[in-house]
Amino acid sequence: MYVQDEYYFLNLAHDLVRDHNYELLHIDKDSQEIWLEKQQKDTSNVIRLYHKSFDWGNHLKNDMAQVIYKVQNLRKLLGGKKVKIHDVYVAAQAPVDDWESLKKPLLVKDKKPTEMHVYYLDERNRTSEKYRLYDNLGLDDRSIVQSDNEEVMERQSDELKNLLKTRLVEQQQAEQSVFQHGRPLFTYVLLAINVLLFFLLERHGSSLNTQTLIDFGAKYNPAILQGEWWRIISSMFLHIGFVHLLMNMIALFYLGTAVERLYGTSRFAIIYFLAGITGGLASFAFNTQVSAGASGAIFGLFGSLLYFGVLYKRLFFRTMGWNLLFILALNIAFGVMMPQIDNGAHIGGLLGGFLASAAVSLPRKKKWLNQIGGFLLYLIMAGGLLFYGMHFSSANLLQLAQQSLEQEEYHRTLNYTEQGLEDGKEYQAELLFYQSLAHLNLDENEAAIDDLEESLEVKPDFAEAHYNLALLYASHDQFENAKQHAEKALSLQPDNENFENLVQRLSSNEG
C-alpha cells in the first residue's frame, strides 16, 4: 500500500503544478511533504500535501497546529488579503478514534483572515476527499489512474519526484535571474560625478553658499523662468552640505545597485534621469527656494522598485517588499514633518520613476500596452508640472511679476499679479504689493493705495507695504494716515533708516 499511496500523492502534486499552475514553495528531502501556493483574486491558497499516516486524532491535530504556525510565519511572503490553508494528508488508513470533527473549516484569529481546511485521503475516502479539495479550490477534478504493477509505480514515482524537484530548481533559478540583468556600473559613475561636483563646489566657494549653488546650476526659479531649463538636470548632481551628500549617496548606492541589476544599465539610466526631471519640475512648480540634490531621482528608484512589485508581486514581498515600503513611508513622513525638505521633488521623482519604469518595463517583461500607457502618463505628468509652474504657481507668478517690474513692463506685471490672485491665496499680500508698484508706475495712485490696503488686510505686519502706503498718503496730503503707517513700518523694522527718516519728516510736518 505504501507504493500506491506515494504514487497517488506525487501524481496529485504533479497535477496541481502542471495542469493548475500551482507554484512550488517547498519539497522536503524525501519528497513526502510538498507545499504549493497560488493567488486567486484576493485569496492566497496554500496547499500542504503530506504523505503520512496518523493513528490517533490528537496526533493529527498537533500536526495541523504546526501547519498553521508555519503559514503564519509565511504571511509576509504571501500575497492576498486572505489565506486559505488546504492541509491534505495521503495515507492508507485513517486514525482509529473519532477525528471527523477536524474536517470542519477552522478560522484562525490573526491580523488577516486565515482559514484552514483539512482533507484526509485514506484508501476508503480518497475519491470523495479529492473531489472536496478540488471543489474548494475551484478546479476540475481529474481521476488519477494507478497501475497494478508496483514496479511500474515505483519507477514512475521516482520520475515524478525528479520532475517536481527539477521544477522547483528551475523556479528558483528563474527568480534569481530576475536580479541579474545588469551590473551596477552606471550607479558608480553617478556616485563619482556627485562626489566630484561636491568638491568643486567646496573649492569655488561653498556648497552651503546660495550664490555658488546658483552659479553651478542649482534649481533657481527666476533663472529657469528666463529660459535656463538645463538647471532641472544640473541640480540633480549638486548637494547642499556634506550630510546631504552623504545621505543621498548611501541611498543611491543601495537603491541604484538593486535597480540596475533588475532593469539593466540602459533602462536604469533612463529611469534615473526621467525621475530626476519630474522631481525637478515638481520642485519648480511647488517650491520657490534654491534647491539641489539627487533626491528626486533617488525617489524615482523607489518608484522603479514599486513597479517591479507590480510585475513580480510574490517575489517582491518575498525579498525586499515590506522593508522597502517601510523605508519609503518613513522618508515621506520625515519630509512632511521637515519643512526645509523639498517634498515636491520627492513625490514628483517617485511618480516619475514609477511611470518611467512602466515605459521601459523590465527585461523579458515587454508589455507594449503598459509601456505606451506609462510613457504617455509620464509626458502628461511632466507637461502638467511644467504648465502649472509656468501659469498657475503663485510663487512663480510672483517672481515673473518681479522680473517684469525690473524690466519696466508694468502691464505684464499686472497680468501676472491678477492671474496669481485669481488662482489662490498663497503669496496674496506680495502679489498685491507688486501690483501696487505697477499701478504706481502707471500713475494710477488710487489703485496703488487700494492694493496696499488690501495687502495689509492679508498681512498686517508687511513693513514695506506700510512704508509705501505712508508715502502715497503723504503725497495726497493725508499726513495723519501717512504718519500712522510710517510708525508701524518702523516698529516692524526699527533698524531701517528709510523708515526712520520718513517718521521724522512726517513728525516735523515736512511731508
C-alpha positions in Angstrom: 0.0 0.0 0.0 2.9 2.4 0.7 3.9 2.4 -3.0 0.4 3.0 -4.2 -0.1 5.9 -1.6 3.2 7.5 -2.6 2.3 7.2 -6.3 -1.1 8.8 -5.7 0.5 11.6 -3.5 3.1 12.5 -6.2 0.5 12.4 -9.0 -1.7 14.7 -7.0 1.1 17.2 -6.6 2.2 17.0 -10.2 -1.4 17.6 -11.4 -1.7 20.7 -9.3 1.6 22.1 -10.5 1.4 21.1 -14.2 -2.3 21.5 -15.0 -3.4 24.1 -12.5 -0.3 26.3 -12.3 0.3 26.0 -8.6 3.7 27.2 -7.5 6.1 25.0 -5.6 7.2 26.5 -2.3 9.0 23.6 -0.7 9.7 19.9 -1.1 11.3 18.0 1.8 14.3 15.7 1.4 12.3 12.5 1.0 9.6 14.1 -1.1 7.0 13.2 1.5 5.9 16.8 2.2 5.2 19.3 -0.6 4.0 22.9 -0.2 2.2 24.7 -3.1 0.7 28.2 -3.4 -1.5 30.1 -5.9 -3.1 33.5 -5.6 -6.7 33.8 -6.8 -8.2 37.3 -6.7 -7.6 38.5 -3.1 -7.0 35.0 -1.6 -3.8 33.0 -1.4 -4.5 29.3 -1.5 -1.7 27.4 0.3 -1.7 23.6 -0.2 0.3 21.4 2.1 0.5 17.8 0.8 1.7 15.3 3.4 2.3 11.6 2.8 1.9 10.1 6.3 -0.5 8.0 8.4 -1.8 9.1 11.8 -3.0 6.5 14.3 -4.8 9.0 16.5 -6.8 12.1 16.1 -4.7 14.0 18.6 -1.5 13.4 16.6 -3.3 14.7 13.5 -4.4 17.8 15.5 -0.9 18.5 16.7 0.4 18.3 13.1 -2.4 20.7 12.0 -1.2 23.2 14.6 2.3 23.1 13.2 1.0 23.8 9.7 -0.9 26.9 11.0 2.3 28.1 12.8 4.3 27.7 9.6 1.8 29.5 7.4 1.6 32.4 9.9 5.4 32.8 9.6 5.0 32.9 5.8 2.3 35.5 5.9 4.6 38.3 4.8 5.7 36.3 1.8 2.2 35.5 0.6 0.0 37.9 -1.4 -3.7 38.4 -1.0 -5.7 39.8 1.9 -6.9 36.3 2.9 -5.1 33.0 3.2 -6.7 29.6 2.9 -4.8 26.6 4.1 -5.6 23.3 2.4 -4.0 20.6 4.6 -4.0 17.4 2.6 -3.0 14.0 4.0 -2.5 11.0 1.8 -2.4 7.7 3.8 -3.6 4.1 3.7 -5.7 4.3 6.9 -7.5 7.0 8.8 -6.9 7.5 12.6 -8.7 4.8 14.6 -10.5 7.2 17.0 -13.1 9.9 16.3 -11.4 12.6 14.4 -14.0 13.7 11.7 -14.7 17.0 13.5 -11.2 18.1 12.4 -12.6 18.3 8.8 -14.7 21.3 9.7 -13.3 24.6 8.3 -11.2 26.3 11.0 -10.9 30.1 11.2 -7.6 31.2 12.7 -7.6 34.5 14.6 -4.8 36.7 13.2 -4.3 40.2 11.7 -5.6 38.9 8.4 -8.2 36.2 8.0 -6.7 32.7 7.8 -9.0 29.8 7.0 -8.0 26.1 7.3 -9.5 23.1 5.6 -8.3 19.5 6.3 -8.6 16.6 3.8 -7.6 13.0 4.7 -7.2 10.9 1.6 -7.2 7.4 3.0 -7.9 4.4 0.9 -11.6 4.4 1.6 -12.3 8.1 1.2 -9.7 9.0 -1.4 -12.0 9.9 -4.3 -14.6 11.8 -2.2 -11.9 13.8 -0.3 -10.0 14.7 -3.5 -13.3 15.9 -5.1 -13.9 18.1 -2.0 -10.4 19.5 -2.3 -10.7 20.4 -6.0 -14.2 21.7 -5.4 -12.9 24.1 -2.7 -10.1 25.2 -5.0 -12.5 25.7 -7.9 -10.7 23.2 -10.1 -11.9 20.5 -12.5 -11.4 17.1 -10.8 -9.3 14.6 -12.8 -9.0 11.0 -11.8 -5.5 9.6 -11.1 -5.1 6.3 -12.8 -3.0 3.8 -10.9 -1.2 0.7 -12.2 -1.5 -2.7 -10.5 2.2 -3.2 -11.1 4.2 -1.9 -8.1 7.5 -1.8 -10.0 5.9 0.5 -12.6 4.5 2.7 -9.9 7.9 2.9 -8.1 9.6 3.9 -11.3 7.0 6.5 -12.2 7.1 7.8 -8.6 10.9 8.3 -9.0 10.3 10.2 -12.2 7.7 12.4 -10.6 10.0 13.2 -7.7 12.7 14.3 -10.2 10.2 16.3 -12.2 8.9 18.2 -9.2 12.4 18.8 -7.8 13.6 20.0 -11.2 10.6 22.3 -11.5 11.4 23.8 -8.0 15.1 24.3 -9.0 14.1 26.0 -12.3 11.6 28.1 -10.5 14.3 29.3 -8.0 16.8 29.9 -10.8 14.2 32.0 -12.7 13.6 34.1 -9.6 17.3 34.6 -9.1 17.8 35.5 -12.8 15.4 38.5 -12.3 18.0 40.1 -10.1 20.9 39.5 -12.6 20.0 41.6 -15.7 22.9 44.0 -15.2 25.9 45.1 -13.3 25.8 48.3 -11.3 28.3 50.2 -13.5 26.3 53.4 -14.1 25.5 53.7 -10.3 29.2 54.0 -9.6 29.5 56.6 -12.4 26.7 58.7 -10.8 28.3 58.4 -7.4 31.7 59.6 -8.7 30.1 62.6 -10.6 28.1 63.7 -7.5 31.2 63.5 -5.2 33.4 65.3 -7.7 30.9 68.2 -8.2 30.6 68.5 -4.4 34.3 69.0 -4.0 34.3 71.5 -6.9 31.5 73.4 -5.1 33.6 73.5 -1.9 36.7 74.6 -3.8 34.9 77.5 -5.6 33.1 78.9 -2.6 30.9 76.5 -0.5 28.1 74.1 -1.1 26.2 76.0 1.6 26.6 79.3 -0.3 23.4 80.1 -2.2 25.2 82.1 -5.0 27.8 79.3 -5.5 25.0 76.8 -5.9 23.2 79.1 -8.4 26.5 79.6 -10.4 27.0 75.8 -10.6 23.4 75.1 -11.8 21.1 74.6 -8.8 17.4 74.9 -9.3 16.7 78.6 -9.3 13.2 79.5 -10.4 13.9 83.1 -11.7 16.7 81.7 -13.9 14.5 78.8 -15.1 11.7 81.3 -16.0 14.3 83.2 -18.1 15.0 80.0 -20.1 17.7 78.2 -18.2 15.8 74.8 -18.2 19.0 72.9 -18.1 19.0 73.6 -14.3 16.3 70.9 -13.9 19.0 68.3 -14.8 22.2 70.0 -13.5 20.6 70.4 -10.0 20.4 66.6 -9.7 24.2 66.5 -9.3 24.7 69.2 -6.7 24.3 68.9 -2.9 24.0 71.3 -0.1 26.4 70.4 2.7 28.3 67.1 3.4 25.4 65.5 5.3 23.1 66.0 2.4 25.7 64.4 0.0 26.4 61.5 2.4 22.7 60.6 2.9 21.9 60.7 -0.8 25.0 58.8 -1.8 24.2 56.0 0.6 20.7 55.8 -0.7 21.9 55.9 -4.3 24.4 53.1 -3.7 21.9 50.7 -2.2 18.9 51.6 -4.4 21.0 52.1 -7.6 22.8 48.8 -7.5 19.5 47.0 -6.9 17.6 48.8 -9.7 20.5 48.5 -12.1 20.6 44.7 -11.5 16.9 44.4 -12.0 16.5 46.7 -15.1 19.9 46.7 -16.7 22.2 49.7 -17.2 20.4 51.4 -20.1 16.9 51.1 -18.6 18.3 52.2 -15.2 19.9 55.4 -16.8 16.6 56.3 -18.5 14.6 55.8 -15.2 17.1 57.8 -13.2 17.1 60.8 -15.5 13.4 60.8 -16.2 12.6 60.6 -12.4 15.1 63.4 -11.8 13.4 65.6 -14.4 9.9 65.1 -12.9 11.4 65.7 -9.5 12.9 68.9 -10.7 9.7 70.1 -12.4 7.7 69.4 -9.3 10.2 71.4 -7.3 10.0 74.2 -9.8 6.2 74.1 -9.6 5.8 74.0 -5.8 9.0 75.3 -4.2 10.4 78.8 -4.7 13.7 78.1 -2.8 17.0 77.5 -4.4 17.4 73.7 -4.3 19.6 70.9 -5.4 20.2 67.2 -4.8 19.7 63.7 -6.2 16.7 63.1 -4.0 14.1 63.3 -6.8 16.0 60.8 -8.9 16.6 58.5 -5.9 12.9 58.6 -5.0 12.4 57.6 -8.7 14.4 54.4 -7.9 11.9 53.7 -5.1 9.2 54.1 -7.8 11.0 51.6 -10.1 11.1 49.0 -7.3 7.4 49.5 -6.7 6.8 48.9 -10.4 8.9 45.7 -10.1 6.5 44.8 -7.2 3.6 45.2 -9.6 5.0 42.7 -12.1 6.6 40.3 -9.6 4.3 40.8 -6.6 5.1 37.5 -4.9 8.8 37.8 -5.4 8.7 41.5 -4.3 7.2 40.6 -0.9 9.5 37.6 -0.5 12.6 39.7 -0.9 12.5 43.5 -0.4 8.8 44.3 -0.2 7.9 45.2 3.3 11.2 46.7 4.2 11.1 48.9 1.1 7.6 50.1 1.8 8.5 50.9 5.4 11.6 52.9 4.4 9.7 54.7 1.7 6.8 55.6 4.2 9.4 56.8 6.7 11.1 59.1 4.2 7.8 60.6 3.1 6.7 61.1 6.7 10.1 62.7 7.5 9.8 65.0 4.5 6.3 66.1 5.6 7.5 66.9 9.1 10.6 68.8 8.0 9.5 72.0 6.1 13.0 72.6 4.7 12.9 69.3 2.7 11.7 69.6 -0.9 8.8 67.2 -0.7 7.6 68.2 -4.2 10.8 66.9 -5.7 10.5 63.6 -3.7 6.9 62.9 -4.7 7.5 64.0 -8.3 10.5 61.8 -8.6 8.7 58.8 -7.0 5.8 59.1 -9.5 8.1 59.9 -12.4 10.3 56.8 -11.6 7.2 54.6 -11.5 5.9 55.8 -14.8 9.4 55.7 -16.4 9.8 52.1 -15.2 6.4 51.2 -16.8 7.5 52.8 -20.0 10.8 50.9 -20.3 9.5 47.8 -18.4 11.7 45.0 -17.0 13.8 42.8 -19.2 11.8 39.8 -20.6 8.6 41.6 -19.5 7.6 43.5 -22.6 4.0 44.7 -22.3 3.5 47.2 -25.1 0.2 48.5 -23.9 1.6 49.1 -20.4 4.7 50.7 -21.8 2.8 53.1 -24.1 0.5 54.0 -21.3 3.4 54.6 -18.9 5.1 56.8 -21.5 2.0 58.8 -22.2 1.2 59.3 -18.5 4.8 60.4 -17.9 4.5 63.0 -20.6 1.2 64.2 -19.2 2.7 64.4 -15.7 5.8 66.3 -16.8 3.9 68.6 -19.1 1.3 69.3 -16.4 4.0 70.2 -13.8 5.7 72.5 -16.4 2.4 74.2 -17.3 1.4 74.6 -13.7 4.7 76.0 -12.7 4.6 78.5 -15.6 1.0 79.6 -15.4 -0.6 78.6 -12.1 2.1 78.6 -9.4 1.6 81.7 -7.3 5.3 81.6 -6.3 6.5 81.6 -9.9 3.9 84.2 -10.9 5.3 86.4 -8.1 8.8 86.0 -9.5 7.6 86.8 -13.0 5.9 89.9 -11.7 9.1 91.0 -10.0 11.1 90.4 -13.2 8.6 92.3 -15.4 8.8 95.2 -12.9 12.6 95.3 -13.2 12.2 95.3 -17.0 9.6 98.2 -16.6 7.0 96.1 -18.4 4.2 97.2 -16.0 1.2 95.9 -17.9 2.8 92.4 -17.9 3.3 92.8 -14.2 -0.4 93.4 -13.8 -1.2 90.3 -15.9 0.9 88.1 -13.7 -0.4 89.5 -10.4 -4.0 89.3 -11.5 -3.5 85.7 -12.6 -1.8 84.9 -9.3 -4.6 86.5 -7.2 -7.2 84.6 -9.2 -5.5 81.2 -8.7 -5.2 81.1 -4.9 -4.5 82.9 -1.7 -0.8 81.9 -1.5 1.5 85.0 -1.7 -1.6 87.2 -2.0 0.0 90.0 0.0 3.2 90.0 -2.0 1.3 89.9 -5.3 -0.8 92.9 -4.2 2.4 94.7 -3.3 3.9 94.2 -6.7 0.6 95.1 -8.3 0.6 98.4 -6.4 4.1 99.2 -7.7 2.9 98.6 -11.3 -0.1 100.8 -10.8 2.2 103.5 -9.2 4.5 103.4 -12.2 1.4 103.8 -14.5 0.3 106.9 -12.5 -2.6 105.0 -11.1 -2.1 106.1 -7.5 -5.6 105.4 -6.2 -5.4 101.8 -7.5 -2.0 101.5 -5.8 -3.4 102.7 -2.5 -6.2 100.1 -2.8 -3.7 97.4 -3.5 -1.6 98.2 -0.5 -4.5 98.5 1.9 -5.8 95.1 0.7 -2.3 93.7 1.1 -2.2 94.8 4.7 -5.5 93.2 5.4 -4.0 89.9 4.3 -0.6 90.5 6.0 -0.8 93.2 8.7 3.0 93.0 9.5 4.1 93.8 5.9 6.6 96.6 6.7 7.3 97.6 3.1 3.6 97.9 2.3 3.1 100.2 5.4 6.1 102.3 4.2 4.8 102.7 0.6 1.3 103.4 1.8 2.7 106.1 4.1 4.5 107.7 1.1 1.3 107.6 -1.0 -0.8 109.1 1.8 1.8 111.8 2.3 1.7 112.6 -1.5 -2.1 113.1 -1.1 -1.7 115.3 2.0 -3.2 112.7 4.2 -0.4 113.2 6.8 -2.2 111.6 9.8 -2.7 108.3 7.9 0.8 108.6 6.5 2.4 109.0 9.9 0.4 106.1 11.3 1.7 103.7 8.6 5.2 105.0 8.8 5.4 104.5 12.5 4.0 101.0 12.0 6.7 100.2 9.4 9.4 101.5 11.8 8.1 99.4 14.7 8.4 96.3 12.5 11.9 97.2 11.3 13.4 99.5 13.8 16.9 99.5 12.1 15.6 100.7 8.8 17.0 104.2 8.1 14.4 105.0 5.4 11.6 104.2 7.7 13.1 106.3 10.5 13.7 109.3 8.2 10.1 109.2 7.0 8.8 109.2 10.5 11.0 112.1 11.4 9.9 114.1 8.4 6.2 113.4 9.0 6.6 114.3 12.7 8.1 117.7 11.8 5.4 118.3 9.2 7.8 118.1 6.3 5.6 115.7 4.5 
